[in-house]
Amino acid sequence: MRNQNAYDYFTIEPSRYSEGEYIVYGWGRYPQSSVLSGQQSKVFLEEFETLKEARKKYPKAGEYNHFVNPVLSTNHLPDYEMNAYQEENYWYDQMDGEDY
């Protein structure tokens, strides 16, 4: 089992792959090193055969009767293809001279 302290909260959702089973997801934020830095992350933690089992192991998890999509945006990314040199300069220019 993964470290439960690594997540802000948990959800229990019906499995999209196995009828009648439930999945627990851990929710948090992507780290600064990620291209999705600061945005919601959703991580599969465990699958259970019954809702009762999931509730027992994750009593504080929110329960849903549908799949919950994380809110993600790629608006901060360039909308055109670049080579490695262009990428480096693009990100360096965005940092206003900060070291990276």
Phi and psi restraints in degrees (range 20) as a CNS / XPLOR table:
assign (resid 1 and name C) (resid 2 and name N)
       (resid 2 and name CA) (resid 2 and name C) 1.0 -76.2 20.0 2
assign (resid 2 and name N) (resid 2 and name CA)
       (resid 2 and name C) (resid 3 and name N) 1.0 161.6 20.0 2
assign (resid 2 and name C) (resid 3 and name N)
       (resid 3 and name CA) (resid 3 and name C) 1.0 -65.9 20.0 2
assign (resid 3 and name N) (resid 3 and name CA)
       (resid 3 and name C) (resid 4 and name N) 1.0 114.2 20.0 2
assign (resid 3 and name C) (resid 4 and name N)
       (resid 4 and name CA) (resid 4 and name C) 1.0 -67.6 20.0 2
assign (resid 4 and name N) (resid 4 and name CA)
       (resid 4 and name C) (resid 5 and name N) 1.0 -22.3 20.0 2
assign (resid 4 and name C) (resid 5 and name N)
       (resid 5 and name CA) (resid 5 and name C) 1.0 -73.0 20.0 2
assign (resid 5 and name N) (resid 5 and name CA)
       (resid 5 and name C) (resid 6 and name N) 1.0 -11.0 20.0 2
assign (resid 5 and name C) (resid 6 and name N)
       (resid 6 and name CA) (resid 6 and name C) 1.0 -79.1 20.0 2
assign (resid 6 and name N) (resid 6 and name CA)
       (resid 6 and name C) (resid 7 and name N) 1.0 -3.5 20.0 2
assign (resid 6 and name C) (resid 7 and name N)
       (resid 7 and name CA) (resid 7 and name C) 1.0 -122.9 20.0 2
assign (resid 7 and name N) (resid 7 and name CA)
       (resid 7 and name C) (resid 8 and name N) 1.0 150.3 20.0 2
assign (resid 7 and name C) (resid 8 and name N)
       (resid 8 and name CA) (resid 8 and name C) 1.0 -76.8 20.0 2
assign (resid 8 and name N) (resid 8 and name CA)
       (resid 8 and name C) (resid 9 and name N) 1.0 -37.4 20.0 2
assign (resid 8 and name C) (resid 9 and name N)
       (resid 9 and name CA) (resid 9 and name C) 1.0 -162.2 20.0 2
assign (resid 9 and name N) (resid 9 and name CA)
       (resid 9 and name C) (resid 10 and name N) 1.0 173.6 20.0 2
assign (resid 9 and name C) (resid 10 and name N)
       (resid 10 and name CA) (resid 10 and name C) 1.0 -129.7 20.0 2
assign (resid 10 and name N) (resid 10 and name CA)
       (resid 10 and name C) (resid 11 and name N) 1.0 152.9 20.0 2
assign (resid 10 and name C) (resid 11 and name N)
       (resid 11 and name CA) (resid 11 and name C) 1.0 -130.3 20.0 2
assign (resid 11 and name N) (resid 11 and name CA)
       (resid 11 and name C) (resid 12 and name N) 1.0 148.3 20.0 2
assign (resid 11 and name C) (resid 12 and name N)
       (resid 12 and name CA) (resid 12 and name C) 1.0 -112.0 20.0 2
assign (resid 12 and name N) (resid 12 and name CA)
       (resid 12 and name C) (resid 13 and name N) 1.0 123.0 20.0 2
assign (resid 12 and name C) (resid 13 and name N)
       (resid 13 and name CA) (resid 13 and name C) 1.0 -133.2 20.0 2
assign (resid 13 and name N) (resid 13 and name CA)
       (resid 13 and name C) (resid 14 and name N) 1.0 151.1 20.0 2
assign (resid 13 and name C) (resid 14 and name N)
       (resid 14 and name CA) (resid 14 and name C) 1.0 -62.5 20.0 2
assign (resid 14 and name N) (resid 14 and name CA)
       (resid 14 and name C) (resid 15 and name N) 1.0 142.0 20.0 2
assign (resid 14 and name C) (resid 15 and name N)
       (resid 15 and name CA) (resid 15 and name C) 1.0 -66.5 20.0 2
assign (resid 15 and name N) (resid 15 and name CA)
       (resid 15 and name C) (resid 16 and name N) 1.0 138.3 20.0 2
assign (resid 15 and name C) (resid 16 and name N)
       (resid 16 and name CA) (resid 16 and name C) 1.0 -87.1 20.0 2
assign (resid 16 and name N) (resid 16 and name CA)
       (resid 16 and name C) (resid 17 and name N) 1.0 -4.8 20.0 2
assign (resid 16 and name C) (resid 17 and name N)
       (resid 17 and name CA) (resid 17 and name C) 1.0 -116.3 20.0 2
assign (resid 17 and name N) (resid 17 and name CA)
       (resid 17 and name C) (resid 18 and name N) 1.0 -29.4 20.0 2
assign (resid 17 and name C) (resid 18 and name N)
       (resid 18 and name CA) (resid 18 and name C) 1.0 -125.3 20.0 2
assign (resid 18 and name N) (resid 18 and name CA)
       (resid 18 and name C) (resid 19 and name N) 1.0 111.4 20.0 2
assign (resid 18 and name C) (resid 19 and name N)
       (resid 19 and name CA) (resid 19 and name C) 1.0 -54.5 20.0 2
assign (resid 19 and name N) (resid 19 and name CA)
       (resid 19 and name C) (resid 20 and name N) 1.0 129.1 20.0 2
assign (resid 19 and name C) (resid 20 and name N)
       (resid 20 and name CA) (resid 20 and name C) 1.0 83.1 20.0 2
assign (resid 20 and name N) (resid 20 and name CA)
       (resid 20 and name C) (resid 21 and name N) 1.0 -1.2 20.0 2
assign (resid 20 and name C) (resid 21 and name N)
       (resid 21 and name CA) (resid 21 and name C) 1.0 -103.3 20.0 2
assign (resid 21 and name N) (resid 21 and name CA)
       (resid 21 and name C) (resid 22 and name N) 1.0 165.3 20.0 2
assign (resid 21 and name C) (resid 22 and name N)
       (resid 22 and name CA) (resid 22 and name C) 1.0 -129.4 20.0 2
assign (resid 22 and name N) (resid 22 and name CA)
       (resid 22 and name C) (resid 23 and name N) 1.0 147.0 20.0 2
assign (resid 22 and name C) (resid 23 and name N)
       (resid 23 and name CA) (resid 23 and name C) 1.0 -119.2 20.0 2
assign (resid 23 and name N) (resid 23 and name CA)
       (resid 23 and name C) (resid 24 and name N) 1.0 138.9 20.0 2
assign (resid 23 and name C) (resid 24 and name N)
       (resid 24 and name CA) (resid 24 and name C) 1.0 -103.8 20.0 2
assign (resid 24 and name N) (resid 24 and name CA)
       (resid 24 and name C) (resid 25 and name N) 1.0 129.7 20.0 2
assign (resid 24 and name C) (resid 25 and name N)
       (resid 25 and name CA) (resid 25 and name C) 1.0 -115.1 20.0 2
assign (resid 25 and name N) (resid 25 and name CA)
       (resid 25 and name C) (resid 26 and name N) 1.0 143.5 20.0 2
assign (resid 25 and name C) (resid 26 and name N)
       (resid 26 and name CA) (resid 26 and name C) 1.0 -100.7 20.0 2
assign (resid 26 and name N) (resid 26 and name CA)
       (resid 26 and name C) (resid 27 and name N) 1.0 134.7 20.0 2
assign (resid 26 and name C) (resid 27 and name N)
       (resid 27 and name CA) (resid 27 and name C) 1.0 -112.9 20.0 2
assign (resid 27 and name N) (resid 27 and name CA)
       (resid 27 and name C) (resid 28 and name N) 1.0 140.4 20.0 2
assign (resid 27 and name C) (resid 28 and name N)
       (resid 28 and name CA) (resid 28 and name C) 1.0 -160.5 20.0 2
assign (resid 28 and name N) (resid 28 and name CA)
       (resid 28 and name C) (resid 29 and name N) 1.0 -147.4 20.0 2
assign (resid 28 and name C) (resid 29 and name N)
       (resid 29 and name CA) (resid 29 and name C) 1.0 -129.1 20.0 2
assign (resid 29 and name N) (resid 29 and name CA)
       (resid 29 and name C) (resid 30 and name N) 1.0 145.3 20.0 2
assign (resid 29 and name C) (resid 30 and name N)
       (resid 30 and name CA) (resid 30 and name C) 1.0 -69.1 20.0 2
assign (resid 30 and name N) (resid 30 and name CA)
       (resid 30 and name C) (resid 31 and name N) 1.0 143.0 20.0 2
assign (resid 30 and name C) (resid 31 and name N)
       (resid 31 and name CA) (resid 31 and name C) 1.0 -70.9 20.0 2
assign (resid 31 and name N) (resid 31 and name CA)
       (resid 31 and name C) (resid 32 and name N) 1.0 166.8 20.0 2
assign (resid 31 and name C) (resid 32 and name N)
       (resid 32 and name CA) (resid 32 and name C) 1.0 -59.4 20.0 2
assign (resid 32 and name N) (resid 32 and name CA)
       (resid 32 and name C) (resid 33 and name N) 1.0 -28.2 20.0 2
assign (resid 32 and name C) (resid 33 and name N)
       (resid 33 and name CA) (resid 33 and name C) 1.0 -74.6 20.0 2
assign (resid 33 and name N) (resid 33 and name CA)
       (resid 33 and name C) (resid 34 and name N) 1.0 -9.0 20.0 2
assign (resid 33 and name C) (resid 34 and name N)
       (resid 34 and name CA) (resid 34 and name C) 1.0 -88.6 20.0 2
assign (resid 34 and name N) (resid 34 and name CA)
       (resid 34 and name C) (resid 35 and name N) 1.0 151.1 20.0 2
assign (resid 34 and name C) (resid 35 and name N)
       (resid 35 and name CA) (resid 35 and name C) 1.0 -66.8 20.0 2
assign (resid 35 and name N) (resid 35 and name CA)
       (resid 35 and name C) (resid 36 and name N) 1.0 -18.9 20.0 2
assign (resid 35 and name C) (resid 36 and name N)
       (resid 36 and name CA) (resid 36 and name C) 1.0 -102.1 20.0 2
assign (resid 36 and name N) (resid 36 and name CA)
       (resid 36 and name C) (resid 37 and name N) 1.0 26.4 20.0 2
assign (resid 36 and name C) (resid 37 and name N)
       (resid 37 and name CA) (resid 37 and name C) 1.0 -43.8 20.0 2
assign (resid 37 and name N) (resid 37 and name CA)
       (resid 37 and name C) (resid 38 and name N) 1.0 129.0 20.0 2
assign (resid 37 and name C) (resid 38 and name N)
       (resid 38 and name CA) (resid 38 and name C) 1.0 82.4 20.0 2
assign (resid 38 and name N) (resid 38 and name CA)
       (resid 38 and name C) (resid 39 and name N) 1.0 -9.1 20.0 2
assign (resid 38 and name C) (resid 39 and name N)
       (resid 39 and name CA) (resid 39 and name C) 1.0 -90.2 20.0 2
assign (resid 39 and name N) (resid 39 and name CA)
       (resid 39 and name C) (resid 40 and name N) 1.0 165.0 20.0 2
assign (resid 39 and name C) (resid 40 and name N)
       (resid 40 and name CA) (resid 40 and name C) 1.0 -60.6 20.0 2
assign (resid 40 and name N) (resid 40 and name CA)
       (resid 40 and name C) (resid 41 and name N) 1.0 137.4 20.0 2
assign (resid 40 and name C) (resid 41 and name N)
       (resid 41 and name CA) (resid 41 and name C) 1.0 -119.1 20.0 2
assign (resid 41 and name N) (resid 41 and name CA)
       (resid 41 and name C) (resid 42 and name N) 1.0 145.6 20.0 2
assign (resid 41 and name C) (resid 42 and name N)
       (resid 42 and name CA) (resid 42 and name C) 1.0 -131.0 20.0 2
assign (resid 42 and name N) (resid 42 and name CA)
       (resid 42 and name C) (resid 43 and name N) 1.0 120.8 20.0 2
assign (resid 42 and name C) (resid 43 and name N)
       (resid 43 and name CA) (resid 43 and name C) 1.0 -121.4 20.0 2
assign (resid 43 and name N) (resid 43 and name CA)
       (resid 43 and name C) (resid 44 and name N) 1.0 128.2 20.0 2
assign (resid 43 and name C) (resid 44 and name N)
       (resid 44 and name CA) (resid 44 and name C) 1.0 -64.2 20.0 2
assign (resid 44 and name N) (resid 44 and name CA)
       (resid 44 and name C) (resid 45 and name N) 1.0 127.2 20.0 2
assign (resid 44 and name C) (resid 45 and name N)
       (resid 45 and name CA) (resid 45 and name C) 1.0 -107.8 20.0 2
assign (resid 45 and name N) (resid 45 and name CA)
       (resid 45 and name C) (resid 46 and name N) 1.0 -55.8 20.0 2
assign (resid 45 and name C) (resid 46 and name N)
       (resid 46 and name CA) (resid 46 and name C) 1.0 -153.3 20.0 2
assign (resid 46 and name N) (resid 46 and name CA)
       (resid 46 and name C) (resid 47 and name N) 1.0 156.4 20.0 2
assign (resid 46 and name C) (resid 47 and name N)
       (resid 47 and name CA) (resid 47 and name C) 1.0 -117.0 20.0 2
assign (resid 47 and name N) (resid 47 and name CA)
       (resid 47 and name C) (resid 48 and name N) 1.0 140.0 20.0 2
assign (resid 47 and name C) (resid 48 and name N)
       (resid 48 and name CA) (resid 48 and name C) 1.0 -125.7 20.0 2
assign (resid 48 and name N) (resid 48 and name CA)
       (resid 48 and name C) (resid 49 and name N) 1.0 149.1 20.0 2
assign (resid 48 and name C) (resid 49 and name N)
       (resid 49 and name CA) (resid 49 and name C) 1.0 -75.2 20.0 2
assign (resid 49 and name N) (resid 49 and name CA)
       (resid 49 and name C) (resid 50 and name N) 1.0 -25.3 20.0 2
assign (resid 49 and name C) (resid 50 and name N)
       (resid 50 and name CA) (resid 50 and name C) 1.0 -135.0 20.0 2
assign (resid 50 and name N) (resid 50 and name CA)
       (resid 50 and name C) (resid 51 and name N) 1.0 156.7 20.0 2
assign (resid 50 and name C) (resid 51 and name N)
       (resid 51 and name CA) (resid 51 and name C) 1.0 -65.2 20.0 2
assign (resid 51 and name N) (resid 51 and name CA)
       (resid 51 and name C) (resid 52 and name N) 1.0 -35.9 20.0 2
assign (resid 51 and name C) (resid 52 and name N)
       (resid 52 and name CA) (resid 52 and name C) 1.0 -59.5 20.0 2
assign (resid 52 and name N) (resid 52 and name CA)
       (resid 52 and name C) (resid 53 and name N) 1.0 -42.1 20.0 2
assign (resid 52 and name C) (resid 53 and name N)
       (resid 53 and name CA) (resid 53 and name C) 1.0 -64.5 20.0 2
assign (resid 53 and name N) (resid 53 and name CA)
       (resid 53 and name C) (resid 54 and name N) 1.0 -42.9 20.0 2
assign (resid 53 and name C) (resid 54 and name N)
       (resid 54 and name CA) (resid 54 and name C) 1.0 -64.5 20.0 2
assign (resid 54 and name N) (resid 54 and name CA)
       (resid 54 and name C) (resid 55 and name N) 1.0 -43.7 20.0 2
assign (resid 54 and name C) (resid 55 and name N)
       (resid 55 and name CA) (resid 55 and name C) 1.0 -61.9 20.0 2
assign (resid 55 and name N) (resid 55 and name CA)
       (resid 55 and name C) (resid 56 and name N) 1.0 -38.9 20.0 2
assign (resid 55 and name C) (resid 56 and name N)
       (resid 56 and name CA) (resid 56 and name C) 1.0 -63.6 20.0 2
assign (resid 56 and name N) (resid 56 and name CA)
       (resid 56 and name C) (resid 57 and name N) 1.0 -42.8 20.0 2
assign (resid 56 and name C) (resid 57 and name N)
       (resid 57 and name CA) (resid 57 and name C) 1.0 -81.1 20.0 2
assign (resid 57 and name N) (resid 57 and name CA)
       (resid 57 and name C) (resid 58 and name N) 1.0 -29.4 20.0 2
assign (resid 57 and name C) (resid 58 and name N)
       (resid 58 and name CA) (resid 58 and name C) 1.0 -128.1 20.0 2
assign (resid 58 and name N) (resid 58 and name CA)
       (resid 58 and name C) (resid 59 and name N) 1.0 70.5 20.0 2
assign (resid 58 and name C) (resid 59 and name N)
       (resid 59 and name CA) (resid 59 and name C) 1.0 -65.2 20.0 2
assign (resid 59 and name N) (resid 59 and name CA)
       (resid 59 and name C) (resid 60 and name N) 1.0 -22.1 20.0 2
assign (resid 59 and name C) (resid 60 and name N)
       (resid 60 and name CA) (resid 60 and name C) 1.0 -95.9 20.0 2
assign (resid 60 and name N) (resid 60 and name CA)
       (resid 60 and name C) (resid 61 and name N) 1.0 1.4 20.0 2
assign (resid 60 and name C) (resid 61 and name N)
       (resid 61 and name CA) (resid 61 and name C) 1.0 -71.0 20.0 2
assign (resid 61 and name N) (resid 61 and name CA)
       (resid 61 and name C) (resid 62 and name N) 1.0 142.7 20.0 2
assign (resid 61 and name C) (resid 62 and name N)
       (resid 62 and name CA) (resid 62 and name C) 1.0 -75.2 20.0 2
assign (resid 62 and name N) (resid 62 and name CA)
       (resid 62 and name C) (resid 63 and name N) 1.0 143.1 20.0 2
assign (resid 62 and name C) (resid 63 and name N)
       (resid 63 and name CA) (resid 63 and name C) 1.0 -108.2 20.0 2
assign (resid 63 and name N) (resid 63 and name CA)
       (resid 63 and name C) (resid 64 and name N) 1.0 136.8 20.0 2
assign (resid 63 and name C) (resid 64 and name N)
       (resid 64 and name CA) (resid 64 and name C) 1.0 -131.3 20.0 2
assign (resid 64 and name N) (resid 64 and name CA)
       (resid 64 and name C) (resid 65 and name N) 1.0 152.1 20.0 2
assign (resid 64 and name C) (resid 65 and name N)
       (resid 65 and name CA) (resid 65 and name C) 1.0 -100.9 20.0 2
assign (resid 65 and name N) (resid 65 and name CA)
       (resid 65 and name C) (resid 66 and name N) 1.0 17.1 20.0 2
assign (resid 65 and name C) (resid 66 and name N)
       (resid 66 and name CA) (resid 66 and name C) 1.0 -153.4 20.0 2
assign (resid 66 and name N) (resid 66 and name CA)
       (resid 66 and name C) (resid 67 and name N) 1.0 166.0 20.0 2
assign (resid 66 and name C) (resid 67 and name N)
       (resid 67 and name CA) (resid 67 and name C) 1.0 -71.5 20.0 2
assign (resid 67 and name N) (resid 67 and name CA)
       (resid 67 and name C) (resid 68 and name N) 1.0 135.7 20.0 2
assign (resid 67 and name C) (resid 68 and name N)
       (resid 68 and name CA) (resid 68 and name C) 1.0 -106.6 20.0 2
assign (resid 68 and name N) (resid 68 and name CA)
       (resid 68 and name C) (resid 69 and name N) 1.0 121.6 20.0 2
assign (resid 68 and name C) (resid 69 and name N)
       (resid 69 and name CA) (resid 69 and name C) 1.0 -85.5 20.0 2
assign (resid 69 and name N) (resid 69 and name CA)
       (resid 69 and name C) (resid 70 and name N) 1.0 135.6 20.0 2
assign (resid 69 and name C) (resid 70 and name N)
       (resid 70 and name CA) (resid 70 and name C) 1.0 -70.0 20.0 2
assign (resid 70 and name N) (resid 70 and name CA)
       (resid 70 and name C) (resid 71 and name N) 1.0 152.6 20.0 2
assign (resid 70 and name C) (resid 71 and name N)
       (resid 71 and name CA) (resid 71 and name C) 1.0 -90.2 20.0 2
assign (resid 71 and name N) (resid 71 and name CA)
       (resid 71 and name C) (resid 72 and name N) 1.0 114.1 20.0 2
assign (resid 71 and name C) (resid 72 and name N)
       (resid 72 and name CA) (resid 72 and name C) 1.0 -129.6 20.0 2
assign (resid 72 and name N) (resid 72 and name CA)
       (resid 72 and name C) (resid 73 and name N) 1.0 149.4 20.0 2
assign (resid 72 and name C) (resid 73 and name N)
       (resid 73 and name CA) (resid 73 and name C) 1.0 -136.0 20.0 2
assign (resid 73 and name N) (resid 73 and name CA)
       (resid 73 and name C) (resid 74 and name N) 1.0 141.8 20.0 2
assign (resid 73 and name C) (resid 74 and name N)
       (resid 74 and name CA) (resid 74 and name C) 1.0 -115.7 20.0 2
assign (resid 74 and name N) (resid 74 and name CA)
       (resid 74 and name C) (resid 75 and name N) 1.0 20.0 20.0 2
assign (resid 74 and name C) (resid 75 and name N)
       (resid 75 and name CA) (resid 75 and name C) 1.0 -62.6 20.0 2
assign (resid 75 and name N) (resid 75 and name CA)
       (resid 75 and name C) (resid 76 and name N) 1.0 -23.9 20.0 2
assign (resid 75 and name C) (resid 76 and name N)
       (resid 76 and name CA) (resid 76 and name C) 1.0 -80.7 20.0 2
assign (resid 76 and name N) (resid 76 and name CA)
       (resid 76 and name C) (resid 77 and name N) 1.0 -5.9 20.0 2
assign (resid 76 and name C) (resid 77 and name N)
       (resid 77 and name CA) (resid 77 and name C) 1.0 -94.5 20.0 2
assign (resid 77 and name N) (resid 77 and name CA)
       (resid 77 and name C) (resid 78 and name N) 1.0 149.0 20.0 2
assign (resid 77 and name C) (resid 78 and name N)
       (resid 78 and name CA) (resid 78 and name C) 1.0 -65.4 20.0 2
assign (resid 78 and name N) (resid 78 and name CA)
       (resid 78 and name C) (resid 79 and name N) 1.0 151.5 20.0 2
assign (resid 78 and name C) (resid 79 and name N)
       (resid 79 and name CA) (resid 79 and name C) 1.0 -101.3 20.0 2
assign (resid 79 and name N) (resid 79 and name CA)
       (resid 79 and name C) (resid 80 and name N) 1.0 23.6 20.0 2
assign (resid 79 and name C) (resid 80 and name N)
       (resid 80 and name CA) (resid 80 and name C) 1.0 -142.2 20.0 2
assign (resid 80 and name N) (resid 80 and name CA)
       (resid 80 and name C) (resid 81 and name N) 1.0 155.9 20.0 2
assign (resid 80 and name C) (resid 81 and name N)
       (resid 81 and name CA) (resid 81 and name C) 1.0 -74.6 20.0 2
assign (resid 81 and name N) (resid 81 and name CA)
       (resid 81 and name C) (resid 82 and name N) 1.0 138.7 20.0 2
assign (resid 81 and name C) (resid 82 and name N)
       (resid 82 and name CA) (resid 82 and name C) 1.0 -132.2 20.0 2
assign (resid 82 and name N) (resid 82 and name CA)
       (resid 82 and name C) (resid 83 and name N) 1.0 155.4 20.0 2
assign (resid 82 and name C) (resid 83 and name N)
       (resid 83 and name CA) (resid 83 and name C) 1.0 -85.8 20.0 2
assign (resid 83 and name N) (resid 83 and name CA)
       (resid 83 and name C) (resid 84 and name N) 1.0 174.0 20.0 2
assign (resid 83 and name C) (resid 84 and name N)
       (resid 84 and name CA) (resid 84 and name C) 1.0 -58.6 20.0 2
assign (resid 84 and name N) (resid 84 and name CA)
       (resid 84 and name C) (resid 85 and name N) 1.0 -41.1 20.0 2
assign (resid 84 and name C) (resid 85 and name N)
       (resid 85 and name CA) (resid 85 and name C) 1.0 -63.3 20.0 2
assign (resid 85 and name N) (resid 85 and name CA)
       (resid 85 and name C) (resid 86 and name N) 1.0 -44.6 20.0 2
assign (resid 85 and name C) (resid 86 and name N)
       (resid 86 and name CA) (resid 86 and name C) 1.0 -64.8 20.0 2
assign (resid 86 and name N) (resid 86 and name CA)
       (resid 86 and name C) (resid 87 and name N) 1.0 -39.6 20.0 2
assign (resid 86 and name C) (resid 87 and name N)
       (resid 87 and name CA) (resid 87 and name C) 1.0 -61.8 20.0 2
assign (resid 87 and name N) (resid 87 and name CA)
       (resid 87 and name C) (resid 88 and name N) 1.0 -46.9 20.0 2
assign (resid 87 and name C) (resid 88 and name N)
       (resid 88 and name CA) (resid 88 and name C) 1.0 -59.3 20.0 2
assign (resid 88 and name N) (resid 88 and name CA)
       (resid 88 and name C) (resid 89 and name N) 1.0 -45.2 20.0 2
assign (resid 88 and name C) (resid 89 and name N)
       (resid 89 and name CA) (resid 89 and name C) 1.0 -68.2 20.0 2
assign (resid 89 and name N) (resid 89 and name CA)
       (resid 89 and name C) (resid 90 and name N) 1.0 -35.8 20.0 2
assign (resid 89 and name C) (resid 90 and name N)
       (resid 90 and name CA) (resid 90 and name C) 1.0 -60.0 20.0 2
assign (resid 90 and name N) (resid 90 and name CA)
       (resid 90 and name C) (resid 91 and name N) 1.0 -50.9 20.0 2
assign (resid 90 and name C) (resid 91 and name N)
       (resid 91 and name CA) (resid 91 and name C) 1.0 -70.7 20.0 2
assign (resid 91 and name N) (resid 91 and name CA)
       (resid 91 and name C) (resid 92 and name N) 1.0 -36.2 20.0 2
assign (resid 91 and name C) (resid 92 and name N)
       (resid 92 and name CA) (resid 92 and name C) 1.0 -64.2 20.0 2
assign (resid 92 and name N) (resid 92 and name CA)
       (resid 92 and name C) (resid 93 and name N) 1.0 -41.3 20.0 2
assign (resid 92 and name C) (resid 93 and name N)
       (resid 93 and name CA) (resid 93 and name C) 1.0 -63.8 20.0 2
assign (resid 93 and name N) (resid 93 and name CA)
       (resid 93 and name C) (resid 94 and name N) 1.0 -31.8 20.0 2
assign (resid 93 and name C) (resid 94 and name N)
       (resid 94 and name CA) (resid 94 and name C) 1.0 -71.0 20.0 2
assign (resid 94 and name N) (resid 94 and name CA)
       (resid 94 and name C) (resid 95 and name N) 1.0 -20.8 20.0 2
assign (resid 94 and name C) (resid 95 and name N)
       (resid 95 and name CA) (resid 95 and name C) 1.0 -87.9 20.0 2
assign (resid 95 and name N) (resid 95 and name CA)
       (resid 95 and name C) (resid 96 and name N) 1.0 -2.4 20.0 2
assign (resid 95 and name C) (resid 96 and name N)
       (resid 96 and name CA) (resid 96 and name C) 1.0 53.0 20.0 2
assign (resid 96 and name N) (resid 96 and name CA)
       (resid 96 and name C) (resid 97 and name N) 1.0 43.4 20.0 2
assign (resid 96 and name C) (resid 97 and name N)
       (resid 97 and name CA) (resid 97 and name C) 1.0 83.9 20.0 2
assign (resid 97 and name N) (resid 97 and name CA)
       (resid 97 and name C) (resid 98 and name N) 1.0 1.3 20.0 2
assign (resid 97 and name C) (resid 98 and name N)
       (resid 98 and name CA) (resid 98 and name C) 1.0 -67.7 20.0 2
assign (resid 98 and name N) (resid 98 and name CA)
       (resid 98 and name C) (resid 99 and name N) 1.0 150.5 20.0 2
assign (resid 98 and name C) (resid 99 and name N)
       (resid 99 and name CA) (resid 99 and name C) 1.0 -72.6 20.0 2
assign (resid 99 and name N) (resid 99 and name CA)
       (resid 99 and name C) (resid 100 and name N) 1.0 146.5 20.0 2
